[in-house]
Amino acid sequence: MRRAILSPVALTAALAAALTPAPAAAAPLVLKPSSDWALKSYDDKCRMIRTFGSGEDELVLWIDKGGPGPAVNLTLIGRAVRSPYGAFTRIGFAPGDLVERSFITAKSSKGRPVLGVFGVQPVSLLPDEALAADKQRQSGEEQVDFADGALTAVASEATIQQRYAAITALELNGAVIDPITLQIDDMLPMAQQLLACTAALTDRLARASQGGADGSTRIKTRDEATWAGKIQADYPFHLLRAGQQGRVAVRVTVNKEGEPTFCEVTAYDGPASFNDSACLLMLRHAKFSPATDAAGNPVAAFYSTRITYRINN
C-alpha cells in the first residue's frame, strides 16, 4: 500500500499555515464632519448636505426626502465608496441596527464615485418596547392584541425626537472596501429642517398631482408595458426560491423632466423584502411624461401605483 510522505519542508510550511492567524476584519474608516449641514430645496425634493473628512478621504453625504413618509434616500460621494461589490450593503444610523439594502452606483459630475441607497428609515417609529414592557409588568397580566391599531402603533412625537437626538453616526458595512462610520451630531435640528422643507414640498406636489379644470394635467406613464415587465421580471431571487408572492403600493415623486427621483412604500401585502426591490426598480426603470400646470409648464408631482409580484406556474 502506498503512503503519502510529507517532507520536512512541506511539514514546516503546513505548520506555519496552520498557525497563521486569520486576517483581521478591516478597521472602519471613521470620518468627522468637516462642514455644517446645508439645506437645498428643489422642485421634487429637499436635500441636506454635509461633508466628512478631508483630502482623499473626503466623503459627501446627501440626505434626500421627497414625500411625507418616514424614509430618506442616502447618497455618498467620494473615494471611500469606489469599486463596490455584491448586490447588498448594510447601512443604518447608530445606535440603531444596520439594515440590508440594495444600492446603485454612478459617477458624479466631477468624476467621483457615488453610492446611493433608497428607503432608509433613520429611526424606528414603533412605540418604546421598554415602556410597553414596564406597563405590562405593572398590570401583571399578559395580553395579546391583534387589532390593526396595535400592529401599526406609532411612537409619540417626543420619543421620535429623542431618537433623532440620540443618533451619533451613520454606518455602512459591506459592498465597500472598508467599513465607513460618519460621526454625526445635530441630527435632530437637521431632521426638523428637512421635515419642514418636505411638508411644504408635499403640499405642492399633492396639488400638482390632481390635475384640474384649469387645464393642468396629471402625470402620464410612458412605455409602461415595457418597464412594468422589467420590474416584474426582476423578481427578488430569495423570495422566488421560497415561493413568496406579494403586492407593494408605492408613491413616486416625478420631476418636471419626467424622471422618478423619490419613492415611498405606502402599503404592502406579503414579505417586507419586496418593498426595497419595488422602489429601487421603479426608480431605475419607470418612465413618465410630467404633470403640467394651467399654463402647460411641466411641474413635479406624485404618481401612485401598485406592483404585484406573482409566480406564474
Disulfide bonds with the S-S distance in Angstrom:
Cys46-Cys197 1.99
Cys263-Cys279 2.04
